[in-house]
């Protein structure tokens, strides 16, 4: 068994909800570390001499538990007296699993933990059965700080070199096994994305693999760019592949529900309202871009923007694209405590670029924090309260 790394942010979040009545649901893209987090929690339970039952539904050992009645019978046969911790990995393969979970909650003294690779876990019948009785722990691939811990790169690499590797390889935890071997790493990533498309999407709906792959590549090649189902439909139709707007919308929802992409809606800062048109999509891991397109240095700015977007999600922010008049703010990040306006640029050393980024932030009339994040080093500037931060330093400055 490979070494388990403690992803402290998520583990602490899990522990904070331990022994509370809410069902704990860990979601995230396939192979981002959900099972490892559950294994870490299991080790924690062992140290406390707690009783637990752990089922990984991707193991053939449990393939007979294909519906909620069989699952209920199995768990009932295992539970004796006292409190049990029930750990279910990739439970979405069990038909009507939510019925069993609700019965466990009612019939036994237990604390329930679930992982799943599809956001539909939190919709439909699940909501009917368990509304208000669960908490979602959203797991993402490795942050840059976690990447440095997992890969343990030596001092022969500068911090900038390590960041370049993060840009290229991304943050899927399994790549730590390949020691930066590019061929094997990208083969592993190709296997992951193929598995997601096949198992998490096509196996659960009537869809075309060819069309799904085309839309996946389109979104991947346009990360950080405004797009819409209408736009994608027009492009693919002009490529002699007729496809309706509704079909494109369906495929995008399948990809976002499997956490391959995250959607960022546009927010009118002046009008304080979400806009109905124009979204941006960000890929769950930048390593997948290498699978689709190989090295594309010209897209560095959008890749950096993608990394900042994911980091904001990790830090617990809700993230939208800002619009104020004709100007665009890359990110409006907010939580219950604060709001931050962020511009992301590869460099602002060019005066025209610097003025453009500053002008957008200067046009915002409120006093919330405003930041420009770039790869520039030793660029000290605070103009009208706008902070300039180096991307690497910003990524490492806090672990929330």
N, C-alpha and C positions, 0 to 999 in steps of 0.2 A: 504494500500500500504506500502511495506517495505521501510525502510530507504535507500536512495540513497547515496552511498559513492562516493566521488569525486576522481576518479583516475587521479590525476593531470597531469601526464605525457601525457596521451592520450587526456585529455580535453584541455590542453594547445595547443597540436598539432592541434586539431580540430579548436580551436579559431584562430590559426595562419593562417588557410586557409579560414576563414569566409569571405564572400563577394568577394572572388577571383572567377574568371570565371571557374576554374576547378571544376568538379564534385567530391565530397568527398565520397570515398567508404571505409567503415569500414569492414574489414574482420577478421575472426577468428573462432575457433572451436565453435560449438553450446554451449550456456550457459556460455560463458566466459565473458559476460558483455557488449556486443555490444548494446543491447536494452537499458540497463541502461545508457550507455554513451549518447545515443540519447535522453533519457528522461532528463538527466542533461542539455543537450544542449537546449532542449525544454523549461526547466525552465529558462534558461538564456535568451531565446528569449522573454518569457513572461515578465520578468523584464524590458526588453527594449521596451515593447509594440509593438513588431514586429509581422507581420502577418505570420502565418505558417499553413501548412496542414500536419498532421502526420498520416500515415497509417501503421499499423502492419498487414502484410498479413497472419500472423498465427491466427488472430482473425476471427471468423465466420462472423463478421460484414462486412468484405470486401471480402468474398469468391466469390462474383459475379464479382469481378474485376480480372477475370482469364486470360484475354489477353490484349495486349497493346492498342487496340482500346477502350475497356471498361474503362481502366485506364485513357486514354486521355480524354474521354468524362466526366468522373467523376471529374477530376482535373479542366478541363475547366469550368465546371458548378460551381465550388467553388471559382475560382479566380475572384476577382473584379478588382479594380484599385490599383496601387502601387506594391511594391516589396513583393514577397512571398518566404518563406523558405519551401522547399518541403522535408519532412523527410519520407523515405520509409524503413521499417523494413522487412528483409527477402524477398526481391523483386524477388528472383529467381523463386518463384512459379508462376509468371506471364509470360505467353507465349510471347516471343519476347519483353520483357520489355524494352530492349535497344532502340527500335524504339520510344516508348513513351518518354523515357528520352531525346532523341535527339530532339524530337519535343518540349518538354517543354523548353529546352534550347534555341531553336530558336524562339518560339512563345510568350514566357512570360518573364517578368522581374522576375527572380527567382534565388535562390541559392539552389543547390540540394545536399542532403545527403542520402546515401544508406548504408544499412548493408546487409551482406550475409555470409552464412556459407560454401561457396564453392568457391574455387579459380577459377573455370570455369567462374565466373562472369567477370573475367579479360581476357578471351580468346575468341576465336571463333568470332561470329558476333559482340560481344561487341567491340572487338578491331577494327573491320571494321568500326563501326559507330562512335566510340569515341576515336580513337587513339590520344594520346597526350592531351586529354581534361579532364583527371581525375587524382586524386592523391589517393593513397592507404594508409590507416591508419591501420597498422597491430596490432590487439589486441590479447594479450596472456592472459592466466590465471594469477592470482595474483603472483607478485614477493614476496619474503620473507618479504620485508618492507611493502608491501600492506597487506600481510597476518596478520602481527602484528596489523595493523590498523583495519582490518575487524573483527578480532576475539577478540580483546581487552582482552587478557589473563592477569590474575592478577599477582601480584608480587610473589605469591607463586610458580610460574614457573620461573626457570632460563632461560636465553636466549638460552642455549643449549637445555633445555627441549622444548622450543617453536620451535626450529629448528627441533627437532625430530618429533614433531607433523606436521610440514610443510612437512617433508619427507613422512610421513605416509598418511596424508589427502590430500596433494596437494593444489592447488590454485584455485579451482573452486569457484567463489564467493558465490554460493547458500549454500555452507556448513556452512557459518556463522550462518545460521538459526538453525543449529542442535547442536550448543554448544559443539562440540567435541564428540557427541554421535556416537560411531564407527559403530554400526549396521545401524542406520538410515542414516548416512553419506554415507556408502558404498552402501546402497540401492539406494540412490540418484545418486551416481556416476554410478552405474550399469544401471540405467534408462537413464542417459545421453548418455553413450556409445552405448546402444541398440538403442536409438533414432537416433543417428548419422548413425549407420550402416543401419537402416531401412529407415529413411526419406531422409538422405543426400546422400546415396549411392544406395541402392537396389531399391528405388522408381524411380531412374533416369537411371537405366541401367539394362541390362540382366546379372545378376550375381547370384551366389550361396551363400546363407547365411552361410552354413556350411563351405564352402571353405574360404569365407571372414573372418569368425571368426577364422579359423585355422591360416591364414596368419597374422591376427591381433595379435594373441597370440604369434606366432613365433617371430614377430618383437619386441613385448613387452618383451619377454624373452631374447632378444639379443640386447637390447639397448646398444649403445656404442661399439658394436662389428662389425668388418668388415663383410659384407654379400653382397649377390648379388641375383638376380632372379634365376640364375643357381644353386646357393647353396641351396636356399629355395626349388626349384623344386626337387633337389636330395633328400633332407631330407624328404619332404612330399611323394615323390614317394616310398622311402624306407619304409615309414610307410603305404604302401599298398594303397596310394592315388595318383594315377598317375595324374600329372599336368604338363603342358608344361611351359617352361621358359616364353613364351609370355603371358600366362595366369597369371602367378605370377606378371609379370611386369605390367599388366593391373590392377590387384588388388592393388598393391602398389601405383600406380598413383591415384587410387580412394581414398585410405586412406590418402595420402599426400594432395590431392586436397580438402579434407574435414578437413584438419588440425589436424587429429588424430596423425600423425607423421610428423616430419620434416627430410628431407634428407640432409646429409652433404657429399659432394664429397671430394675426395682426391686431394691434391695439391702438386705437386713436387716443393719443395722450391728452390732447386738448378736449376732445369730446368725452373722454373717459368711458369708452365702450369698445367691445370687440367688433372687428369688421368681418363681414360675411365672405369677402372675397380675398384671394391671395394668401397662400400659406407657404411656409418653408418646411423642408423636411431634413432631418439630420440622422445620419446612420449611427447605429448602436455602437459600432467599433470601427475605427479608421483602418484597421488591418484588412477589413473586407474590401476596401477600395483597391488594394494591391491585387486581390483575387480577381476582381472584375477588370481592372485597367492597367495593372503593372505600375511602375513608377511614373507619377505625373507631377513633377515639381512645380509646374505652372499653376496647379490648384492649391498651392500652399496656404494662401489666404483663407480659402474656404475650409480647408482641413483644420486650420487653427481655430476658426470660428466654430467648427463642429466640436472640437475638444473643449472649448470654453462653455458651449451649450451643455454638454454632458456633465461638466464639473458643476455647473450651477444646479442641475438636477440632483447631483450627489449631495450638494450642500443644502438641499431641502427647499429650493426655490421653485415657484411656478414661473415659467418663462414664456413671454410673448415677444413678438416683433413690434417695435414701436414705430408709430407714424405721427409726425407733427407737421401739418401743412404738407409741403412737397418733400420734406426731409424724412429720412429713415433712421431710426435708432436700432442697432443690431439686436439688443436684448433689453427688455424690461423685466427684471427679475424681482419677484416679491414673495414675501411670506407674511406671517401674522405680525412680525415685528418691524419689518423694514421693506424698502423698495430701493433698487439700484438700477441706474441706467448705464449701459455698457456699449461702447464701440470697440470692435476688434479690427485691427489692421496689421498686416505683416510688418509694416514700417511706417512711421510718420516723419521720417527725416526729410522727405520731400515737402516743401512748404505748401504746395497745393493740396496734397493729401492731408497734411496736418490741419490746415484751415477748414477743410471739408468736414473732418471728424469733429473738430472743435465746434464748428458752427451748428451742427445738429444738436449737440448737447447744450450749447449756450442758448438755444431757442426754447428750451424747456423752462417754463416759468416757476416751477416749484423748487424746493430746497433739498430734495433727496440726493443721495450720493451719486456722483457721476464719475465714470472711469473710462479711460482709453487703455486697452490692453494691446501690446505689440511685442515684437521680438527685439526691439531696440534695447540696448543696454546703456546704463549710465545717462539716461535722458531724464534729467530732473526738471519737472515742470508742474506747476499747479497754477492754472489760470482760471480765475473766477470760480475757484473751488473744484475745478476738474482735475482729477488725479491721473497721472500717466504711470502705468505699471508694466514691468516686464512680464511676459506671459509665464515664463518658467518660475519666476519668483512668486507670481500670483497663484499658480497651481500648487506651490509648496507652502504657502504662507499660513495655512490653517487646516486643521483636521477637525471638522465639526462632528 
